[in-house]
Amino acid sequence: RHQCDPLLISLFPYSSPVGPSFLSQGLLQEIKLQDEKLSGLELVCSRLKDVSRKPEGDLTQSLVQSTRERLGKVQERAGERGRSLEEARKLAKQVATNTSGWASMYFSCSSHRNEDIKQQLLLHKEFQKVLRSKRPVYEATLRSGRALREKGRLPEDGQMLDEVLGQLRERWEHICTRSTERQHKLEESLLFSGKFIDALQALMDWLYRAEPQLSEEMPVGGDRDIVNDLLDKHKVFQKELGKRASCMKTLKHSVRDLSRGGISTDSHWLQRQMEELGHRWDLVCQLSVSKQARLEAALRQAEEFHSLVSSFLESLGESERTLKYGVIPEEEQALQDCRRQQQVKCIVSLGQEILVACHPNSVITIKSWLNITKTRYQEVMSWAHQQGERIKSQIQSLATEREEVTRLIDWITAAEEALSLRDQDPLPEDMAALEELISHHAVRTLLSLAFRSFYPLTLSGLGRAGNTPTTFHSSILDQQTSQTRARYLRYNELPRGTYCKCRNISDLCFQLQEFAHFDFAVWRKRYMQWIGQMKSRILDVFRGIDRDQDGRISQREFMDSVLSSSEFGGGYMGLLGANEYFGSDYSLKAKGILEKVSWGGLYGPTGGK
């Protein structure tokens, strides 16, 4: 329509019927005059042909004839042009008649149309006010939905809430976009209808309303949700600003055309208004870019604040669980590390930065987060204080138990050295000395049992295992530290060595008692029974012992042959007694041994003596 308006205005003065073209009639009259002149030249040429020579007469005749042909062509084309001009005149008359009626109708209803556009623009502004009043409800609904989404436990509920919130967000953005587009179209319609002043004033009012919202003093900080909402609003504003750029450009061109044509007497006033509008436009664009940067910085700050608060509260929760239900570390060094870790957490929590400048809608949220953080910190600090007192008492208990363990280790070391020194001394062969040695080992056994009742308590204090005596040994090897296990193994070696030493002494004492009450007749009877069980002749047995067949058997050969058999239980001391009875010579005659062994009429199973 804005392209047709100048055309209608330009055609309106010529809407009356037009007459025949005077240019075509003048051309026809001139052609007629030239035709008359050419006819006179033809008469002169015919006279010259009669009086002149033939070549000159032919040349003159050919020139006049060619001129006649060219003039005929001109007359033919002039006739065609006249006919086309007549047709064009009739068509122009018809178009002028139709255009005149339509233009009169257009200009008669244009004033009513402009008033209708203004009314629609006012109604749309009222709708935008209502839409802006609904935005807090929309934002509160989104926050409630997100809070419900975070509290939900079932994945199906979370997915359904995400879909509902997404649909709500899409519909709201669609309504805002439609509202902006309609306002833009109405303002363009007002501009293209010729109401430049109204369109200029509408754009100026919009810039004045937008400027305070983009001011540097307007707070943009806050929690993550508020900053995201502010960023979404600013993106919508930037889209609207981009769409109004075309309206701004059209206004500049229209005012420039009006100023050049001098159509309006207020061209200078319009020029000043456009200069002010351009200044406001540039200022709003600069403020928009600045607010975009401030919003991005505020969003980064809000994300950092949210991550710090979340990680801090999570660490407080873990610390609280450790303080309430955790196990005390085994070693003193681990306890010291636990105390240092608690101190580091306290320092980190006190170092959290709080956002100072925030949006009014986010003040309550920020304060609530700060209150939650302080409350949780105080709770965990109270638990940490209790844990610190418990750790101090535990450290004192560990120090006491360490002294006891040190005394135990010293006693074990002294006992090991004493046992190693006594192992180097040979055992006495006197019965009284052996009995005294046995009583001494009995005293050591009682001391070992006393330390044995003390040592598990020490180990349980070091490891805090809390096991029953039935499961003590396996739990110590499985659960305690390497240092505690080494102490336990070292402790077990001491009573084991003492027991072995005492058993050796007891065996020696028994053998001495057996040697003191040795009866050769009893021993000989047992020996002959053993030979009988072997189902061999005694002579064959002694021949097997006398390998060199010299008729002599050494004491060692005789004792080794008897001791090598596990079935004969005479013992070492019995053999010593038998050797005393046989004689003290290094080598014995086999014949003499046979006589003493078989004395009393005992024979082997084969009847040989």
KOLTOR-63673 format. One record per residue (C-alpha): residue in three letters; x, y, z. Coordinates in steps of 0.02 Angstrom, whole numbers, plus 50000, padded with zeros to 5 digits. Example, Ala and Ser with C-alpha at 12.3 -4.5 7.8 and 13.67 -1.06 7.14 Angstrom:
# KOLTOR-63673
Ala506154977550390Ser506844994750357
***
This chain:
# KOLTOR-63673
Arg500005000050000His501415012150040Gln502105009349865Cys500405012949784Asp500105029149878Pro501395039749784Leu500785032449620Leu498975036849658Ile499475054249710Ser500465056549550Leu499045049949442Phe497665059649525Pro497975076449437Tyr497875067649268Ser496305057849304Ser495265068849181Pro495025062449001Val496415067648880Gly496185073548698Pro497105068348536Ser498995070148537Phe499555086748458Leu501275079848426Ser500635066848305Gln499565079748212Gly501045091548190Leu502085077548118Leu500725073347992Gln500595091547936Glu502465092647912Ile502455076647808Lys501075084147701Leu502115099847669Gln503625089547622Asp502545079747500Glu502005095847414Lys503825101347400Leu504305084647325Ser502905086147195Gly503615103047140Leu505345095447126Glu504665081847013Leu503965094946892Val505625104146887Cys506545087646859Ser505435083246709Arg505805100146629Leu507685098246658Lys507655081046579Asp506995088346417Val508325101946402Ser509845092846476Arg510885078246419Lys510285060646450Pro511525055346588Glu511175070946692Gly509295069046666Asp509335050746722Leu510325055246878Thr509105068946928Gln507625057446895Ser508365043647004Leu508665055647150Val506885061947146Gln506205044247136Ser507215038147287Thr506625053247387Arg504825048947344Glu505075031147406Arg505795036747571Leu504405049347597Gly503145035447566Lys503915025047702Val503835039847821Gln502005042447782Glu501665023947813Arg502505024047982Ala501645040248032Gly499975032047994Glu500385017048101Arg500935028248244Gly499335038048233Arg498285022448248Ser499285016148399Leu499135033048482Glu497265032648460Glu497155015548542Ala498265021548684Arg497175036748708Lys495615026048726Leu496485014348851Ala497165028948952Lys495445036648960Gln494725020249028Val496125018249158Ala495965036349213Thr494105034249240Asn494325018549346Thr495795025749444Ser494855041549483Gly493435031849565Trp494585020449666Ala495705034749723Ser494225044849783Met493615029749882Tyr495375026649955Phe495635044550012Ser493895045050086Cys494185029750198Ser496045032350239Ser495635043350387His494475030050460Arg495835016750435Asn497145026950528Glu495965029050674Asp495665010250674Ile497555006650681Lys497755018550828Gln496335010050919Gln497074992850889Leu498774999050948Leu498015005551110Leu497114989051138His498724979451107Lys499654990151233Glu498334985851363Phe498564967451321Gln500444969151344Lys500174976651516Val499114961651565Leu500434950051492Arg501804958451593Ser500764956751751Lys500654937851721Arg502534935651708Pro502844934151898Val501544920251903Tyr502424911651758Glu504124912951842Ala503444906652009Thr502664891851919Leu504324887651837Arg505244888652004Ser503954877552088Gly504074865051947Arg505974864551957Ala505904862252146Leu504654848152126Arg505774840551992Glu507274840452109Lys506274832552250Gly505544818952139Arg506254801452155Leu505444792152012Pro506184794851837Glu504444794451760Asp503874809051867Gly505424819051823Gln505174816051637Met503344821151647Leu503774837151742Asp505114841451614Glu503854839551473Val502554850251562Leu503804863951602Gly504464863451424Gln502704865551353Leu502354879951472Arg503974888551423Glu503644886151236Arg501874893051248Trp502424908051348Glu503804912051226His502594909751081Ile501354922051158Cys502724934851192Thr503374933151014Arg501634935050940Ser501324950351048Thr502944958450992Glu502604954550809Arg500844961650817Gln501454977750898His502794979250764Lys501524976650625Leu500324989250698Glu501695002350712Glu502244998850533Ser500445000450474Leu500325017050565Leu501925022750482Phe501455017150307Ser499735024950321Gly500555042050322Lys500515045150510Phe502385048250527Ile502195058350686Asp501175044950774Ala502395031250722Leu503875041850778Gln503055045450945Ala502645027050972Leu504445021950940Met505065036051053Asp503905030351194Trp504545012551177Leu506355018351189Tyr505955028851342Arg505145013751426Ala506605002351382Glu507995014051439Pro507695012551630Gln507674993451617Leu509394993851534Ser510175005951657Glu511845001751735Glu511085004551908Met509804990751879Pro510384975451981Val510574959551881Gly511384947852011Gly510544934352112Asp510284915852112Arg510414905151957Asp508544904451918Ile508294923351931Val509804927051821Asn509214914551691Asp507494922851689Leu508284940051669Leu509364933451528Asp507834926151440Lys506924942751457His508414951951385Lys508494940051237Val506664943651200Phe507034962351212Gln508504960551092Lys507394951650966Glu506114965650979Leu507504978450960Gly508094969850802Lys506344969850729Arg506114988350767Ala507714992250672Ser506754990950507Cys505435003050574Met506825015050625Lys507575014050451Thr505895017150367Leu505585032250478Lys507255039750429His506915037650243Ser505145044550258Val505675059850356Arg507115062750235Asp505925062050087Leu504705073850171Ser506095086050211Arg506735085850032Gly505025087749951Gly504485101350070Ile502775093350088Ser502615097650273Thr502905114550348Asp503585105950506Ser505055097750417His506315105850535Trp505355099750687Leu505305082150613Gln507175083050583Arg507495087550765Gln506355073550822Met507295061250713Glu508955067050784Glu508315064250961Leu507605047450909Gly509275042350834His510185047450993Arg508975037351100Trp509125022650983Asp511025022350992Leu510965024151182Val509745009551199Cys510834998651086Gln512375002451192Leu511434999051353Ser510774982751280Val512534976651241Ser513134981951414Lys511694973051501Gln512044957351401Ala513834957351464Arg513274960751644Leu511994946851636Glu513284934451572Ala514474939351712Ala513054937951839Leu512604920751771Arg514404914751792Gln514424921851968Ala512754913452009Glu513384896751940Glu514954898252045Phe513934902652200His512764888052171Ser514194875752146Leu515094882252302Val513544880952410Ser513104863652343Ser514864856652365Phe514994864752537Leu513344857452597Glu513814840552524Ser515494840752613Leu514604845852774Gly513444830952754Glu514884818952728Ser515804826352877Glu514264824752985Arg514034806452936Thr515864803152973Leu515754811853141Lys514164802753190Tyr514424785153123Gly516254784453067Val517584773153141Ile519024781053234Pro520654778453138Glu521874765553203Glu523494775253212Glu523864791353302Gln524494799253141Ala522824795653059Leu521954804153204Gln523054819453184Asp522634819852997Cys520784818753040Arg520934834053152Arg521854843853017Gln520534839152890Gln519174845853003Gln520134862153022Val520344863852834Lys518484861352806Cys518094874952933Ile519294887052847Val518544883352676Ser516764885652740Leu517204902552817Gly518004908052653Gln516414906652551Glu515984922852463Ile514214929852472Leu513444939452329Val513204957352382Ala512194965152241Cys510704954952184His509014957252101Pro507564961652219Asn506654945652173Ser508184935452225Val508534943252395Ile507454930752490Thr508234915952399Ile510014921652433Lys509634924952617Ser508844907752636Trp510374899352559Leu511514909152675Asn510464904452827Ile510484886152777Thr512364886752752Lys512674894952921Thr511494883153012Arg512264867652935Tyr514004874352970Gln513584877253153Glu512844859853169Val514374851553094Met515514862553199Ser514654856253356Trp514904838353299Ala516704842353255His516984849453429Gln516314833653506Gln517374823353390Gly518894833853437Glu518624830253621Arg518444811853582Ile520024812253477Lys520994820653619Ser520464807253741Gln520884794053613Ile522624801453588Gln522934801153775Ser522354783153782Leu523494778753638Ala524964787053724Thr524654776553881Glu524474760753780Arg526044764853684Glu527024765453847Glu526304748553896Val526754741353726Thr528514748253745Arg528714739553914Leu528034723553837Ile529264724453693Asp530704727353814Trp530194712253916Ile530044701553759Thr531754707153701Ala532544703253869Ala531694686253873Glu532294682153698Glu534074686853742Ala534014676353902Leu533334661353807Ser534634662953671Leu536024663553802Arg535344648453896Asp535164638753733Gln537034640353709Asp537384631453876Pro537314612253877Leu535994604053985Pro536634596854149Glu536584578254181Asp536264580154366Met534474576854420Ala534444590754549Ala535064603554425Leu533734598154301Glu532344599754430Glu532944617154475Leu532944621754290Ile531164615054270Ser530534625554417His531364640854341His530454637854177Ala528814635754270Val529024653154343Arg529354659954169Thr527794651254105Leu526734659854238Leu527474676754189Ser527124673054006Leu525304669054047Ala525174685354144Phe525824695153995Arg524704684953881Ser523164691453973Phe523844709253958Tyr524404708753776Pro522684705853692Leu522014721053784Thr523444731253715Leu523154724953540Ser521284728353549Gly521654745953613Leu522794749153466Gly521604742153337Arg519904745353418Ala519354728553350Gly518224724053496Asn518314705253458Thr517904690953574Pro519324679753639Thr518764665453526Thr519024675553368Phe520484685653431His521904676953340Ser521104676953167Ser520464694753184Ile522174701153238Leu522994693753083Asp521624700052968Gln521164717153033Gln522614724953128Thr524014734853055Ser525674727353002Gln526534734453155Thr525274726653274Arg525354710053181Ala527254709953192Arg527144712953379Tyr525904698753397Leu526964686453299Arg528504691453398Tyr527564688853560Asn526984671353507Glu528764666053471Leu529264668853652Pro528084656253739Arg528374644053597Gly530264644453628Thr529994643153815Tyr528864628153791Cys530114619253679Lys531514622453803Cys530464615953947Arg529954600453849Asn531764596353809Ile532224597953992Ser530754586954043Asp531254573653917Leu533034573953980Cys532434572654160Phe531344557754115Gln532794549354028Leu533914552254179Gln532594544654292Glu532474529854174Phe534374527854175Ala534434528554365His533184514154379Phe533894503954233Asp533664484954243Phe534684475254117Ala533614459554135Val532054469154087Trp532944477353944Arg533644460653883Lys531924452753889Arg531184466753784Tyr532634465853663Met532424447053639Gln530544449153613Trp530914462153482Ile532124450053395Gly530774436853402Gln529514448353321Met530754451353180Lys530724432453144Ser532604432053126Arg534024423153213Ile535004433853333Leu536614428353251Asp536004434853085Val535554451453167Phe537294453653238Arg538094448353075Gly537084462052991Ile537764474553116Asp539554468453094Arg539764473852915Asp541654471652907Gln541474453652974Asp542914455453097Gly541914448653244Arg541874465653333Ile540454478353347Ser540714496253404Gln539554504553529Arg538984517053399Glu538544503253274Phe537564493753405Met536634509253466Asp536244515253289Ser535534498453239Val534384498253390Leu533864516653380Ser533534515353193Ser532054504153229Ser530484513053282Glu529704496953349Phe530974494653491Gly530614507753625Gly532124505053734Gly532684523153722Tyr534364531353721Met534634529953908Gly534214511353901Leu535584508753774Leu536784518453883Gly536354506854027Ala536584491553917Asn538264498153861Glu538744500154044Tyr538284481854070Phe539184475953913Gly540774485153954Ser541604501653923Asp542704495853780Tyr542554505653620Ser542324489153524Leu541404474053590Lys541614456153538Ala540054449853456Lys540244433353545Gly540264441653717Ile538724452053675Leu537814436553617Glu538244427553777Lys537624441753886Val536064444853785Ser535574426453771Trp536054422753951Gly534744413154045Gly534334400553905Leu533454412753786Tyr533534407953605Gly532994415353443Pro531544408953343Thr532704397053248Gly533464389653404Gly535224396753386Lys536144403253541
***
